[in-house]
């Protein structure tokens, strides 16, 4: 039976972590482990984690070098055949997400899978801010500014073993670099699950300010260079422009 690991990185996430944990515990898929990596939080995050001991497979609380270091720690602890990352501001759209993910992995026989994402208001997660409809992957889509939403990105554990973990030299674009490396460079054909898998509260590492966006754009370019790749002259312009459309559309079923 296929097993799934969900990795959650958290730092001072006491206001949202319980909802993240509950969304994992609510999943109908039975062969699931949840791993939480806390960066030595100063609030009551650890108390919340301890309240779920016996339901969480493994957890650790210690200083780290940032979110991607924490994610890498979780990836090293994971034992599942498939690994997903659901950080402390995120939660699954329904109790059936993991069951659908596993079914598509098994049907399509792929090593990488993604779906759609909703950005929601931090204080009112029922309020949609942006709808990221990822759509099916097409060859060279990354050159056209495309990328899948990382919170919906599921990967076979063997892929990380072959192609490496997150590159911690990046402050806010290591997720982009990882997906570029796996899909564009190593040509792993991903499967697309055409529905919302995750709700993500606004305010992520690369979505906070103009300065952060400029840093992210530079890191996006370096992501290509670090893999011996060269983007098109328009790639770095199209990538942020794609976000504008996400503010205008909503899921069709709503």
VENJO-V854586 format. One record per pair of residues at least 6 apart in sequence whose ideal C-beta (glycine too) atoms are under 8 Angstrom apart, sorted by the first residue. I is the first residue (numbers start at 1). J is the second residue. If there is no record, write none. Layout:
i->I j->J
i->I j->J
//
This chain:
i->1 j->31
i->2 j->31
i->2 j->81
i->2 j->82
i->2 j->102
i->2 j->105
i->2 j->106
i->3 j->31
i->3 j->32
i->3 j->33
i->3 j->79
i->3 j->80
i->3 j->81
i->3 j->82
i->4 j->29
i->4 j->31
i->4 j->32
i->4 j->33
i->4 j->80
i->4 j->81
i->4 j->82
i->4 j->83
i->4 j->84
i->4 j->98
i->4 j->101
i->4 j->102
i->5 j->32
i->5 j->33
i->5 j->34
i->5 j->35
i->5 j->57
i->5 j->78
i->5 j->79
i->5 j->80
i->5 j->82
i->5 j->83
i->5 j->84
i->5 j->157
i->6 j->24
i->6 j->32
i->6 j->33
i->6 j->34
i->6 j->35
i->6 j->83
i->6 j->84
i->6 j->85
i->6 j->86
i->6 j->98
i->7 j->35
i->7 j->37
i->7 j->71
i->7 j->74
i->7 j->75
i->7 j->77
i->7 j->78
i->7 j->83
i->7 j->84
i->7 j->85
i->7 j->86
i->8 j->17
i->8 j->20
i->8 j->21
i->8 j->24
i->8 j->34
i->8 j->35
i->8 j->36
i->8 j->37
i->8 j->74
i->8 j->85
i->8 j->86
i->8 j->87
i->8 j->88
i->9 j->37
i->9 j->39
i->9 j->67
i->9 j->70
i->9 j->71
i->9 j->74
i->9 j->85
i->9 j->87
i->9 j->88
i->10 j->17
i->10 j->20
i->10 j->36
i->10 j->37
i->10 j->38
i->10 j->39
i->10 j->41
i->10 j->45
i->10 j->70
i->10 j->87
i->10 j->88
i->11 j->38
i->11 j->39
i->11 j->40
i->11 j->41
i->11 j->45
i->11 j->67
i->11 j->70
i->11 j->88
i->12 j->41
i->12 j->42
i->12 j->43
i->12 j->45
i->13 j->20
i->13 j->41
i->13 j->43
i->13 j->45
i->13 j->88
i->13 j->89
i->14 j->41
i->14 j->43
i->14 j->44
i->14 j->45
i->14 j->47
i->14 j->48
i->16 j->88
i->16 j->89
i->16 j->201
i->17 j->36
i->17 j->45
i->17 j->48
i->17 j->49
i->17 j->88
i->18 j->48
i->19 j->91
i->19 j->125
i->20 j->86
i->20 j->87
i->20 j->88
i->20 j->89
i->20 j->90
i->20 j->91
i->21 j->34
i->21 j->36
i->21 j->48
i->21 j->52
i->21 j->55
i->21 j->56
i->22 j->91
i->23 j->86
i->23 j->91
i->23 j->92
i->24 j->32
i->24 j->34
i->24 j->86
i->24 j->92
i->25 j->34
i->25 j->52
i->25 j->55
i->26 j->92
i->26 j->95
i->27 j->92
i->27 j->95
i->27 j->96
i->27 j->97
i->27 j->98
i->27 j->99
i->28 j->95
i->28 j->96
i->28 j->98
i->28 j->99
i->29 j->98
i->29 j->99
i->29 j->102
i->31 j->80
i->32 j->80
i->32 j->98
i->33 j->57
i->33 j->58
i->33 j->78
i->33 j->79
i->33 j->80
i->34 j->55
i->34 j->56
i->34 j->57
i->35 j->56
i->35 j->57
i->35 j->58
i->35 j->59
i->35 j->74
i->35 j->77
i->35 j->78
i->36 j->49
i->36 j->56
i->36 j->58
i->36 j->59
i->36 j->60
i->36 j->74
i->37 j->59
i->37 j->60
i->37 j->64
i->37 j->70
i->37 j->71
i->37 j->73
i->37 j->74
i->37 j->77
i->38 j->45
i->38 j->46
i->38 j->49
i->38 j->59
i->38 j->60
i->38 j->61
i->38 j->62
i->38 j->70
i->39 j->61
i->39 j->62
i->39 j->63
i->39 j->64
i->39 j->70
i->40 j->61
i->40 j->62
i->40 j->63
i->40 j->64
i->41 j->61
i->45 j->61
i->46 j->61
i->49 j->56
i->49 j->59
i->49 j->61
i->53 j->59
i->58 j->77
i->60 j->73
i->60 j->77
i->64 j->70
i->64 j->73
i->65 j->168
i->66 j->168
i->66 j->171
i->67 j->87
i->67 j->205
i->68 j->166
i->68 j->167
i->68 j->168
i->68 j->170
i->68 j->174
i->68 j->175
i->69 j->168
i->71 j->85
i->71 j->165
i->71 j->166
i->72 j->165
i->72 j->166
i->72 j->168
i->74 j->85
i->75 j->83
i->75 j->160
i->75 j->165
i->75 j->166
i->76 j->165
i->78 j->157
i->79 j->157
i->80 j->157
i->81 j->156
i->81 j->157
i->82 j->101
i->82 j->102
i->82 j->105
i->82 j->154
i->82 j->155
i->82 j->156
i->82 j->157
i->83 j->154
i->83 j->155
i->83 j->156
i->83 j->157
i->83 j->160
i->84 j->98
i->84 j->101
i->84 j->153
i->84 j->154
i->84 j->155
i->85 j->150
i->85 j->151
i->85 j->153
i->86 j->92
i->86 j->151
i->86 j->198
i->87 j->151
i->89 j->122
i->89 j->200
i->89 j->201
i->89 j->203
i->89 j->204
i->90 j->151
i->90 j->198
i->90 j->199
i->90 j->200
i->90 j->201
i->91 j->125
i->91 j->198
i->91 j->199
i->92 j->98
i->92 j->197
i->92 j->198
i->92 j->199
i->93 j->118
i->93 j->195
i->93 j->196
i->93 j->197
i->93 j->198
i->93 j->199
i->97 j->197
i->97 j->198
i->100 j->193
i->100 j->195
i->101 j->113
i->101 j->115
i->101 j->154
i->101 j->193
i->101 j->197
i->104 j->110
i->104 j->113
i->104 j->191
i->104 j->193
i->105 j->113
i->105 j->154
i->105 j->156
i->105 j->191
i->108 j->191
i->110 j->188
i->110 j->189
i->110 j->190
i->110 j->191
i->111 j->155
i->111 j->156
i->111 j->158
i->111 j->159
i->111 j->188
i->112 j->153
i->112 j->154
i->112 j->155
i->112 j->156
i->112 j->159
i->112 j->182
i->112 j->183
i->112 j->188
i->112 j->189
i->112 j->190
i->112 j->191
i->113 j->153
i->113 j->154
i->113 j->155
i->113 j->190
i->113 j->191
i->113 j->192
i->113 j->193
i->114 j->134
i->114 j->148
i->114 j->149
i->114 j->152
i->114 j->153
i->114 j->154
i->114 j->190
i->114 j->191
i->114 j->192
i->114 j->193
i->115 j->134
i->115 j->149
i->115 j->152
i->115 j->192
i->115 j->193
i->115 j->194
i->115 j->195
i->115 j->196
i->115 j->197
i->115 j->198
i->116 j->131
i->116 j->132
i->116 j->133
i->116 j->134
i->116 j->149
i->116 j->152
i->116 j->193
i->116 j->194
i->116 j->195
i->116 j->196
i->116 j->197
i->116 j->251
i->117 j->131
i->117 j->132
i->117 j->134
i->117 j->149
i->117 j->151
i->117 j->152
i->117 j->196
i->117 j->197
i->117 j->198
i->117 j->199
i->117 j->200
i->118 j->128
i->118 j->130
i->118 j->131
i->118 j->132
i->118 j->196
i->118 j->198
i->118 j->199
i->118 j->200
i->118 j->251
i->119 j->128
i->119 j->129
i->119 j->130
i->119 j->131
i->119 j->132
i->119 j->199
i->119 j->200
i->119 j->201
i->119 j->202
i->119 j->207
i->119 j->246
i->120 j->126
i->120 j->127
i->120 j->128
i->120 j->129
i->120 j->199
i->120 j->200
i->120 j->201
i->120 j->202
i->121 j->127
i->121 j->129
i->121 j->201
i->121 j->202
i->122 j->201
i->122 j->202
i->122 j->203
i->125 j->199
i->125 j->201
i->128 j->250
i->128 j->251
i->128 j->254
i->129 j->202
i->129 j->247
i->130 j->202
i->130 j->243
i->130 j->246
i->130 j->247
i->131 j->196
i->131 j->246
i->131 j->249
i->131 j->250
i->131 j->251
i->132 j->149
i->132 j->246
i->133 j->246
i->133 j->249
i->133 j->251
i->134 j->148
i->134 j->149
i->134 j->152
i->134 j->192
i->135 j->192
i->135 j->194
i->136 j->192
i->136 j->194
i->137 j->146
i->137 j->148
i->137 j->183
i->137 j->189
i->137 j->190
i->137 j->192
i->138 j->146
i->140 j->184
i->142 j->180
i->142 j->183
i->142 j->184
i->142 j->231
i->142 j->235
i->143 j->231
i->143 j->232
i->143 j->235
i->144 j->232
i->144 j->234
i->144 j->235
i->144 j->238
i->145 j->234
i->145 j->235
i->145 j->236
i->145 j->237
i->145 j->238
i->145 j->239
i->145 j->240
i->145 j->241
i->145 j->242
i->146 j->239
i->146 j->242
i->147 j->176
i->147 j->179
i->147 j->180
i->147 j->239
i->148 j->179
i->148 j->183
i->148 j->190
i->149 j->198
i->149 j->200
i->150 j->175
i->150 j->176
i->150 j->178
i->150 j->179
i->151 j->197
i->151 j->198
i->151 j->200
i->152 j->193
i->152 j->197
i->152 j->198
i->153 j->175
i->153 j->179
i->155 j->182
i->159 j->182
i->159 j->188
i->163 j->181
i->163 j->182
i->163 j->186
i->164 j->181
i->166 j->174
i->166 j->175
i->166 j->177
i->166 j->178
i->167 j->174
i->167 j->177
i->167 j->178
i->167 j->226
i->168 j->174
i->169 j->226
i->170 j->177
i->170 j->219
i->170 j->222
i->170 j->223
i->171 j->205
i->171 j->215
i->171 j->219
i->172 j->205
i->172 j->206
i->172 j->212
i->172 j->215
i->172 j->216
i->172 j->219
i->173 j->206
i->173 j->216
i->173 j->219
i->173 j->220
i->173 j->222
i->173 j->223
i->176 j->219
i->176 j->220
i->176 j->223
i->177 j->219
i->177 j->223
i->177 j->226
i->177 j->227
i->180 j->223
i->180 j->224
i->180 j->227
i->180 j->229
i->181 j->223
i->181 j->227
i->182 j->188
i->183 j->189
i->183 j->190
i->184 j->229
i->185 j->227
i->185 j->228
i->185 j->229
i->196 j->251
i->205 j->212
i->206 j->212
i->206 j->213
i->206 j->216
i->207 j->213
i->213 j->240
i->217 j->236
i->217 j->239
i->217 j->240
i->220 j->236
i->220 j->239
i->221 j->231
i->221 j->236
i->224 j->230
i->224 j->231
i->224 j->235
//
